[in-house]
Structures are given as C-alpha cells and as structure tokens.
C-alpha cells in the first residue's frame, strides 16, 4: 500500500495516498497497555495501513478452556506511512498512543523486510500455550523470557 500524507482536498485529519509508493517505511508505535486494538482501529479509520500481529493462545479458565487472540508484542503495533510532520502529529495525538519508537527523540523506521518476517512467523504459528520463549541468534546471545 502507498504511504499516506495530508493532501489537498483530503478531509481534515484524514490521510490520502502519497506518491511515494510501496517503499515507504514501517514505524513502531508504542501504545498504552491494552489499547493496541483501539489505536489500530483509529488509525485504520484515518486511512493508514496498520499491522498488529496477533497470536492465538490457549487460556484455561476455571470451568473451560478458551482460545484468545492476543498481541504478539503487547503494547506495540506497526504503521506503514511517509512520516511527515502532519502524519507524526496525527498519530501521536490519538488516545492510547504513547510514542513512536526511535532514538534521541526522533522516530526511526524499521529495516526493510522486518514486518514481512513478522507476518510470516504469525502465519506459520498455530495456537500456543503461554510459557517460556527461547530466543536464539540474537545479538545478545540466547536468552529466555516468560
């Protein structure tokens, strides 16, 4: 999908396709806890391409087992856009958005292909049980997380 920016004739607060093409970068949005879906919906209504990776997990309740669709990265989602000043401020001012990830106070785009890799992992995984996750081939060596 193309990047998005404010264009002449676009309704106030909405985005329209920019001529930048599909090579526009992905950025990571840090959202408040349990607000990922609300932020996703609000940005989609503004016309942005959003990716909130979800995984299905088995959850055991007192009387039954259920499958829940939860975010793979709680508190984070991805936005595909040309991040001009207008787009930045439209994203930041949404309820539930904490910030755009970056360095030294400036949002930084993801490396090309990273979102595609995450999409492939999400498509390849079936229902899982919450537990220990081993991370290998990390810059920091192997480590485990709960």
trRosetta pair geometry for C-beta under 8 A, 3 or more apart (Angstrom, degrees):
i j d omega theta_ij theta_ji phi_ij phi_ji
1 22 6.7 108 51 -112 21 84
1 49 4.5 148 65 -59 144 144
1 80 6.3 104 68 101 104 137
2 17 4.2 57 79 -151 143 100
2 18 6.0 -176 156 53 110 61
2 19 7.7 -31 -156 -108 132 13
2 20 6.5 129 -167 60 86 76
2 21 6.2 -61 -120 -121 82 13
2 22 6.5 -73 -86 -70 45 54
2 24 6.9 72 180 0 46 130
3 17 7.6 103 72 -157 45 58
3 18 4.5 -36 87 50 93 120
3 20 4.2 0 28 57 128 131
3 21 7.5 17 1 53 94 32
3 24 3.1 130 -68 -71 113 164
3 80 7.1 -123 -104 145 62 74
3 81 5.2 99 -155 -160 80 40
3 82 3.5 77 158 -24 144 90
4 15 3.5 42 167 164 124 134
4 16 6.7 143 -150 62 83 19
4 17 6.4 -59 -102 -101 67 33
4 18 6.0 172 -118 -10 12 98
4 47 5.8 156 -134 113 148 101
4 48 5.5 -124 33 -99 152 71
4 49 7.7 161 -18 3 120 80
4 81 5.0 -52 43 -128 87 98
4 82 6.7 -172 52 29 34 83
4 87 6.6 129 95 -105 83 124
5 15 6.4 69 6 -148 7 92
5 16 7.3 -45 70 59 51 66
5 18 4.4 60 13 -72 106 122
5 81 7.6 133 -61 -176 66 98
5 82 5.4 -39 -52 72 110 116
5 84 5.3 46 -126 19 118 130
5 86 6.3 94 -162 66 77 124
5 87 5.9 -74 -109 -45 65 113
6 10 5.7 -151 -156 64 60 138
6 14 8.0 112 -113 80 75 46
6 15 6.7 -80 -72 -114 50 56
6 16 7.3 65 -146 22 25 89
6 84 7.9 -111 20 76 86 129
6 86 4.4 -85 -2 154 120 163
6 87 7.6 -157 -19 -53 82 70
7 10 4.7 97 56 -24 74 119
7 16 4.2 -74 25 61 123 128
7 17 7.8 -4 -24 61 147 44
7 18 7.4 -174 -63 -88 112 64
9 16 7.7 32 83 -40 85 165
10 14 5.3 -144 170 84 100 91
10 15 6.9 -19 -169 -162 150 11
10 16 4.3 -135 -90 -22 125 119
11 14 4.4 42 68 20 91 129
13 46 6.7 -93 148 -122 77 105
13 90 6.4 148 -150 -128 65 114
14 46 5.6 -164 -125 -154 56 64
14 47 5.6 74 -173 -2 87 126
15 46 5.5 66 1 149 99 88
15 47 4.2 -153 62 77 90 116
15 48 5.9 68 32 -62 153 77
15 81 7.4 -73 -147 -128 158 123
15 87 6.9 52 -103 -104 123 94
15 90 7.4 168 -58 98 100 165
16 47 6.9 -7 -78 133 35 163
18 24 7.3 92 67 -73 122 143
18 82 5.0 -49 52 15 163 141
20 23 6.9 -119 151 65 87 79
20 24 4.8 75 112 -69 133 104
20 82 4.9 142 -9 -68 159 130
21 24 7.0 159 78 -26 51 82
23 112 7.9 -24 -151 -109 78 124
24 80 6.2 106 95 172 103 78
24 81 6.1 -59 146 164 135 12
24 82 4.9 -87 -133 -61 128 72
25 80 7.6 -155 112 -141 29 61
25 83 7.5 -48 66 -4 104 107
25 109 3.2 -14 157 -148 149 145
25 110 6.6 164 -179 44 97 64
25 112 7.7 -93 -116 -77 79 71
26 51 7.5 -21 -141 28 129 126
26 78 5.1 1 -176 -176 116 114
26 79 6.9 151 -155 76 64 36
26 80 5.2 -32 -97 -92 76 72
26 109 6.3 110 62 -162 44 87
26 110 4.6 -23 79 34 98 118
26 114 7.1 -138 64 67 134 101
26 115 4.8 128 -49 -36 173 136
27 78 7.0 154 77 -155 38 63
27 79 5.3 -21 61 62 90 90
27 81 7.0 -48 15 46 113 90
27 83 6.0 71 -40 -63 147 137
27 100 5.4 -9 162 -160 128 116
27 101 7.3 171 179 48 79 78
27 107 5.5 12 -144 174 132 125
27 108 7.7 147 -126 84 87 33
27 109 5.7 -71 -78 -108 73 61
27 110 7.0 -173 -94 -12 25 85
28 76 5.7 -12 -172 -163 104 110
28 77 7.6 153 -155 81 59 29
28 78 5.9 -36 -101 -100 58 69
28 100 6.9 128 78 -164 53 63
28 101 4.1 -6 78 26 110 124
28 110 6.7 94 -36 -56 95 107
29 39 6.5 -165 124 154 142 144
29 76 6.8 150 77 -153 54 56
29 77 5.2 -17 58 66 104 79
29 78 7.2 -178 13 -91 84 17
29 79 5.7 61 -30 -14 116 112
29 91 6.6 -125 -105 178 124 121
29 97 6.0 -61 -172 -133 115 99
29 99 7.8 178 -154 95 56 33
29 100 5.9 -40 -102 -103 60 66
29 101 7.6 -137 -81 -7 12 84
30 75 6.1 5 -158 154 71 94
30 76 6.0 -26 -104 -97 55 77
30 97 7.6 96 78 -166 55 61
30 98 4.4 -59 107 64 97 114
30 99 5.1 7 48 57 114 73
30 100 7.3 -177 12 -98 82 14
30 101 5.9 105 -35 -57 103 87
31 35 4.8 -141 161 86 111 97
31 36 5.1 146 70 -88 147 58
31 39 4.7 -124 -110 -8 138 155
31 75 5.7 -164 64 -162 69 50
31 76 6.9 177 19 -84 84 23
31 77 6.3 23 -11 10 126 102
31 96 5.1 9 -160 152 101 92
31 97 5.8 -50 -106 -104 73 45
31 98 6.2 168 -121 0 15 91
32 35 4.2 47 67 14 90 137
32 75 7.3 -88 142 -129 10 86
32 96 4.9 -111 28 -149 105 61
32 97 7.8 -65 -12 -31 83 9
32 98 6.0 133 -58 -51 63 100
33 74 6.9 24 -132 161 76 108
33 75 5.8 -30 -90 -85 58 101
35 38 5.0 -57 -165 44 71 116
35 39 5.7 71 137 -24 89 102
35 95 7.6 -123 -160 131 136 76
35 96 3.4 -163 163 -145 138 117
36 39 6.0 -61 -150 38 29 108
36 40 6.2 33 153 -23 65 108
36 52 5.6 131 161 -142 112 131
36 71 5.1 45 62 -66 171 146
36 74 7.3 -123 -33 -149 138 49
36 75 6.8 -119 -64 -88 108 15
36 76 7.5 -5 -108 52 119 22
36 77 5.5 137 -154 -42 96 118
36 96 7.9 -162 -60 165 22 129
37 40 5.4 -50 -145 35 33 117
37 41 6.4 33 157 -18 65 104
37 52 7.1 148 -89 141 54 171
38 41 5.9 -54 -149 36 29 109
38 42 6.3 28 154 -18 63 109
38 95 7.1 -53 137 97 129 96
38 96 5.1 148 88 -38 117 165
39 42 5.8 -56 -145 38 31 111
39 43 6.3 24 159 -13 66 109
39 77 6.4 171 95 33 120 141
39 94 6.1 110 -129 121 80 135
39 96 4.6 -137 -60 103 98 126
39 97 5.7 120 -123 -67 126 81
40 43 6.2 -64 -149 40 25 104
40 44 6.3 23 156 -18 63 110
40 50 5.0 166 -142 131 75 149
40 52 4.8 -51 -88 -28 139 139
40 77 5.9 -139 -76 -147 94 167
41 44 5.8 -57 -145 38 29 111
41 45 6.3 31 156 -21 64 106
42 45 5.8 -55 -152 34 29 113
42 46 6.8 24 150 -14 61 107
42 94 5.1 140 119 -151 148 131
42 95 7.5 159 -64 48 164 78
42 96 7.7 152 12 43 143 124
43 46 5.5 -56 -151 38 38 111
43 48 4.5 -55 169 58 95 124
43 50 4.9 108 92 -63 126 133
43 79 6.3 -100 -174 -109 155 116
43 91 6.9 29 -104 -117 114 84
43 94 7.1 -50 -61 -70 82 169
44 47 7.7 76 -178 -56 33 12
44 48 6.6 -96 -86 62 33 69
44 50 5.6 -88 -61 18 86 124
46 90 6.5 151 -166 160 156 128
48 79 5.7 -8 160 -153 134 103
48 80 7.2 158 179 58 84 64
48 81 5.7 -35 -137 -67 109 123
48 91 8.0 58 -54 -88 169 102
49 79 7.2 128 82 -160 59 53
49 80 4.1 -25 80 52 114 115
49 81 7.4 173 42 -57 82 75
50 77 6.1 14 -174 155 101 125
50 78 6.9 144 -163 81 54 57
50 79 5.7 -22 -105 -101 72 69
50 80 7.6 -148 -74 13 27 82
51 77 6.7 173 84 -173 49 81
51 78 4.2 -14 61 64 99 110
51 79 7.9 -164 23 -71 73 27
51 80 7.3 64 -11 -27 104 104
51 115 5.9 110 54 -160 163 120
51 118 7.6 115 142 91 135 126
51 119 7.2 -72 -154 -74 138 101
52 71 6.1 -68 176 -113 96 100
52 77 4.3 -31 -94 -120 83 115
52 78 7.5 -173 -71 26 41 72
53 71 6.9 85 81 -159 60 66
53 72 4.1 -31 111 20 107 128
53 73 6.6 59 59 9 108 91
53 78 7.9 44 -18 4 92 114
53 118 5.4 -96 -68 156 151 115
53 119 7.3 -135 -98 -86 108 49
53 121 8.0 26 -158 78 143 99
53 122 4.8 -138 -152 -73 103 142
54 69 4.9 34 162 173 134 89
54 70 6.3 160 -152 82 86 22
54 71 5.8 -59 -100 -97 70 37
54 72 6.3 -151 -105 -27 15 81
54 122 7.1 78 57 -151 43 127
55 69 7.5 176 86 -149 24 55
55 70 6.4 -27 62 65 72 74
55 71 8.0 32 18 145 76 14
55 72 5.1 90 -17 -86 104 84
55 122 6.5 -126 -78 -132 78 81
55 125 6.0 -21 -131 100 109 136
55 128 6.1 -11 159 25 125 119
56 67 5.2 7 -176 180 107 110
56 68 7.0 158 -152 79 57 37
56 69 5.5 -28 -94 -95 73 67
56 126 7.3 -50 63 168 113 45
56 127 4.6 -61 107 -101 106 73
56 128 7.2 128 85 18 58 70
57 67 7.1 158 77 -154 33 62
57 68 5.4 -22 61 61 85 90
57 70 5.9 -19 14 21 118 117
57 127 6.7 135 -115 -163 18 75
57 128 5.5 -41 -108 73 74 75
57 129 6.7 110 -160 -115 85 23
57 130 5.6 42 -164 -44 141 85
58 65 6.0 -4 -171 -178 100 112
58 66 7.7 152 -155 82 54 34
58 67 6.0 -38 -97 -99 55 68
58 68 8.0 138 -118 18 9 79
58 127 5.6 72 -43 165 89 119
58 128 7.4 -144 7 94 83 27
58 129 5.3 -28 49 -93 106 76
59 65 7.0 158 81 -159 43 62
59 66 5.3 -22 64 67 95 82
59 67 7.3 146 16 -111 82 17
59 68 5.0 34 -10 -8 129 118
59 130 7.8 37 -93 -3 75 116
60 65 5.2 -29 -106 -105 66 81
61 64 5.2 8 58 59 111 68
61 65 7.0 -175 21 -89 76 26
61 66 6.1 37 -14 0 115 107
67 127 5.9 -74 -128 -118 117 129
70 74 7.4 -21 165 -79 104 96
71 74 5.0 130 79 -89 117 50
71 75 7.6 166 100 5 152 38
71 76 7.5 151 165 54 135 62
71 77 7.5 -87 -134 -73 130 87
72 118 7.4 166 85 -170 156 108
72 122 6.4 -99 -51 -93 146 106
73 76 4.2 -39 121 57 118 115
73 77 7.9 175 75 -68 105 42
75 98 8.0 1 -173 7 99 136
76 101 7.8 10 -130 -32 114 131
78 110 7.4 -21 -134 -13 118 144
78 115 5.6 155 160 -109 165 120
78 118 7.9 144 -23 63 150 152
79 91 6.6 -120 11 -118 177 139
80 115 7.6 -87 -75 21 107 176
81 87 5.3 -179 147 -169 137 148
82 87 6.6 149 87 -8 60 158
83 87 5.3 -128 -133 89 44 126
83 88 5.6 70 -175 -65 90 90
83 100 7.6 124 -136 -169 144 168
83 107 6.0 -108 169 87 163 138
83 109 7.5 -166 5 -70 130 97
84 87 5.3 93 48 13 67 102
84 88 7.0 -126 97 -8 32 93
85 88 5.7 -56 -146 35 29 114
85 89 6.4 19 161 -11 65 109
86 89 6.3 -66 -151 40 26 103
86 90 6.2 24 156 -18 65 111
87 90 5.7 -57 -144 38 30 111
87 91 6.3 27 159 -18 65 108
88 91 6.1 -63 -153 36 26 107
88 92 6.2 18 158 -15 65 114
88 100 7.1 -85 -138 -3 85 147
88 107 6.9 -163 -118 6 110 140
89 92 5.7 -54 -134 41 32 109
89 93 6.0 25 169 -17 66 112
90 93 6.6 -60 -141 36 21 104
90 94 7.5 39 155 -40 54 97
91 94 6.3 -48 -169 3 34 115
91 97 6.1 169 156 -144 69 165
91 100 6.7 54 111 -61 137 115
92 97 5.8 -150 -139 113 30 134
92 99 7.2 16 -121 -120 95 46
92 100 7.1 -74 -77 -18 91 97
93 97 7.6 27 51 54 16 129
94 97 4.6 75 68 -7 92 122
100 107 3.8 -10 115 -101 126 122
101 107 6.8 78 73 -134 37 73
101 108 7.0 -61 116 46 74 84
102 105 7.1 -17 91 112 114 13
102 106 4.9 -118 144 97 143 45
102 107 4.0 -145 -49 -120 136 22
102 108 4.1 137 -129 -5 79 79
103 106 6.6 -19 71 56 55 82
103 108 5.7 30 7 -31 86 135
110 114 4.5 -112 164 52 123 138
110 115 6.4 112 85 -36 153 90
111 114 5.1 98 64 -34 80 116
113 116 5.1 -59 -153 42 52 117
113 117 6.1 58 150 -27 78 101
114 117 5.6 -52 -152 32 33 114
114 118 6.6 31 152 -17 65 103
115 118 5.6 -51 -149 36 37 111
115 119 6.3 42 150 -22 66 103
116 119 5.6 -51 -148 35 33 115
116 120 6.5 36 152 -22 63 103
117 120 5.7 -52 -152 32 32 113
117 121 6.7 31 151 -17 64 103
118 121 5.7 -53 -151 35 35 111
118 122 6.3 33 152 -19 67 106
119 122 5.8 -56 -147 37 31 110
119 123 6.3 30 155 -18 66 107
120 123 5.8 -55 -146 38 29 110
120 124 6.2 23 157 -17 64 114
121 124 5.8 -63 -145 40 28 109
121 125 6.3 20 161 -20 65 111
122 125 6.3 -60 -144 32 27 105
125 128 6.4 -21 173 -41 117 118
131 146 7.2 -68 173 -138 30 74
132 144 5.3 -2 -172 -176 106 121
132 145 7.3 148 -154 75 59 35
132 146 5.9 -38 -96 -95 61 68
133 144 6.7 155 76 -157 45 67
133 145 5.2 -20 59 62 98 87
133 146 7.6 162 14 -98 81 19
134 142 6.6 -2 -174 -169 94 105
134 143 7.9 171 -150 90 56 30
134 144 5.3 -32 -98 -100 63 87
135 138 5.2 47 134 -45 110 129
135 142 6.6 170 85 -148 60 57
135 143 5.6 -7 54 60 104 74
135 144 7.3 175 14 -93 76 34
135 145 7.0 34 -15 1 113 106
136 142 5.1 -5 -107 -105 65 100
138 141 6.2 -25 73 59 96 20
138 142 6.7 138 26 -89 106 32
138 143 6.7 -47 43 17 154 96
140 143 6.6 -9 103 -17 109 128
